[in-house]
Amino acid sequence: MAKGKAKSRVARRLVTLLVLLAAGAFALTYGRTWLEKHPQHNPWAPLDLDNPRGWATSMKIGALRSDPAACRAVLERSDIAFTQLQPAGEDACRRDDRLLLPDSPLVPANPEMTCPVAVGLSQWLTKDVRPLAEEMLGSPIARVEQLGTYNCRRIGGGSEGRWSEHATGNAIDISAFVLQDGTRISLLADWDDIGEAGRFLRAAHDSACLNFGIVLSPEYNAAHADHFHLDQGRRPTAGMCR
């Protein structure tokens, strides 16, 4: 009888193991199929900015910082026009990754920037800023005013300390948004506005943190009173959002 009970226990364990293996195989197959249908959540799927933002998007944008060729492939895959420029500068201000976005609404037009900045900016404007403007302000975005991308300097402008992301064009400063109806909303004039203009700017700031590794606003310090500083020195959602 003892042998019979032992055999019964072995049989039950074998059945349990088979059930678990079958369940695991089903979950693996289902998961693979689900990820294929939802590439925005698939960490192994190539980044395409035409897809919705997903769980893996910030990780993929962060990975582009060390792979300019893969980054430019993202722009091509997403049908975003760009002009690649030759390397320039030297030492800490050497810029091997330089490009222009000729179809962007930036003014002044065609600031030089790194590819990861171009990817973050393109996604931010398309998925966040434009929809927010139409929803909250009732008018599409016509122009986005910028204060520059490249500036060979250290943080704070002194002679010591860490180099700014601007030193390699890996940052952009945004100062204002102009709507098609002519309304101009600026950081300097409207950040503290309690109406729709102020709420729009704060929503634009929060959404920028999904696309850039460092986002600094007038809340950060007086030096940023008139602009958003956006850079890709870190991975989006894992950096600083102030």
N, C-alpha and C positions, 0 to 999 in steps of 0.2 A: 504493500500500500504506500509505503514511503517513497518507493521508486516511482509509483504512479503520480504522486503529488509533485515530485521533482520534475517529472516530464511535463506535467501540466503547467508548472511555473515557467519552465523553459519555453513552452509553446506560447504562453501569454506574452512573455517578453519578446519573443520573435515577432508575434503579431503586432505588438506595440511598436517595435522598431520599424517594421515594414510600413505601418501607418505613418509614422513620423517621417520616414524617407519619402513616402509618396506626397505627404503634405509639403515637405521642403521642396521637392521637385516642382510641385504645382505653384508654390509661392515664387520660386525662382523664375519659372516660365512666365507667370503673370506679371511679376515685377519687371522682367525684361521687356515684355510687350507694352506695359504701361509706360515705361521710360521712353520707348521708341515713339509712342504717341504724344509724349510730353517732353520734348527735348530741352525745354527751359529748366526742367528739374534734373536732367541727366548730366552728371559731371563729366561724362565721356563724350557727349555730343558736341560738335563744334558750335561755338557761339554765333548766333544769328540775331541781329538786333530787330529783325522783323517778327521774331517770336515774342510772346509775352515774357515779362520778367518772371524768373522762377527761383527756386531754392539755390540753384547752382550758379546763377548769373553773376553775383558779386565775386565768387571764387574764380570764375572764368575771366572776368575783367582784371582781377588782381594778377592772374597768371600772365597777362599780356605785357606787364611791365618789363619782363626779362626776355621777351620774344617779339621784337618789332615786326619780323616777317609774318608771324602768326597773327599779329594785331592788324596788319594791313590786309591780310586775308579775310578778317572779320568785316572790315569796311567793304571789301569787294563783294563778299557773300551777301552783305546787307544792302547792296546797291547804293552805297554812299560815295559820291564822287570825292576824290582827293588828288592832290598833286604832291608827289614825293620830292623832297629837296635834297641836295647834296649835303654831307656833313659840314659843320662849320665850328669855329671856335677852338679853344685849346684848354688844357688843364681841367679845372673844376667846372668850367663853362663850356666844355666840349659838347657839341650837340650832334650825335650820330643819327638820332631819330628826329627828323624834321619834316613836317608836311603842312599843307594848307587845305582848308575845306571851302572850296569856291562857292558852294551853293548854300552855305549857312547864312542865317540872318544877322550875323555879327557886324557891328559897326564900331570903329573902323573895320573894314573888311580884310579878310585874309591874314589874320595874325598867325605866325608860325607856332606850331605846337607839336608835342609828341603824339604818337598814335594813340596811346592809352587815354590821353586827354581828349582826343578827337572822338574816341569811342564813347567815353562817359558823357561828353557834351552832346553828342548826337542823340544818345538815348534819353538824356535828361530833357532836352528840348522837345523831342518827339513824344515821349511817353508821359511826361510830367508837366512841363511848363506850358506847352500849347493847350492841352486839355484843361489845365487849371485856369488859364486865362479865359477860355471860352465859358467854362462853367461858373467861375466866380465873378468875372468882370464883363462877360457878355460880348467880347470882341476877340478876334484872333490876334496873335502876336505878329507884328510887322517887322520889328527890329529888336535886337538885343545889344545894348551898348556894353563894350568891354574896355578895360583900362590897360590891357596888355598881357602878354604871356611870357616873353623873354626879357630878363634883366639880370645881367651877370653880377650878382650881389649876394651877400650873406643875409641871413634872417635879421631883420631890424636895420639893415643897412650899414652896420659897423664894420670894423676891420678884423674882428675876431668872431668866433662862433661858427655854427653850422651854416653851410651854404643853403640858400633858399631853393625850393623846387623851381622857382622862376629862372634860376641860373642855367638850367638846361631846357627851358621852355616846357617843363612838366607841370605847369599851372596856368590858370587863367583867372582874371579878376573881372567880375560882372557887376556893373554899376546901375543899370536901369533897363526897363522893358518898355517898348513903345508899341501900343496897340494900333490896329488898322483904323480905329476911329480917331486916332490922333492923341489919345491919352498917354501920358508918359508917367511911369511909376518908377521912382528911383529909391535906392537904399537910403540916401541921405535925407530925402524929404518925407518918405512914406513908411520907413521901418516901424516907427512908433505910432503910426496911424491906427485908430481903433476900428476903422471901417474895412471895406472890402480890399482896399489897396494894401493895407498892412497885413491882413489875413492871407492875401495872395502871396506876398513876399515870404511870410513864414512857412506857408505850404511849399513854396518853391525851394526854400532852404532845406526843409525836412526831406523832400524828395531828392535833393542833390546828394544827400548822405547815402542814398542807395546806389549812386553812380560814381562817386569820388571817394578816395581814401581820406582826404582831409577837406573839411568844409568849415570855413570861418566866416562869421557874420558880424554885424555891429555889436552883438552880445559879447564877442570875444575881447576886444579892446578898442581903444579910440582910433588906432591906426586902420581899423576896418569899418569905420563909421559909414563910409560911402560905397562899400562893395562887398560882394561875396568873394572870398578866396577859395578856389577849387583846385585841388591838385591830386595827383595819383602817386604820391610818395608811399602810400600804404594801400592795402586792399580795401575796397568799399565795404562798409558796415563793420570793419575791424580796425578803423583808424580813429580819427577825431571828428566829432560833429558838434560844433559850438556856435 
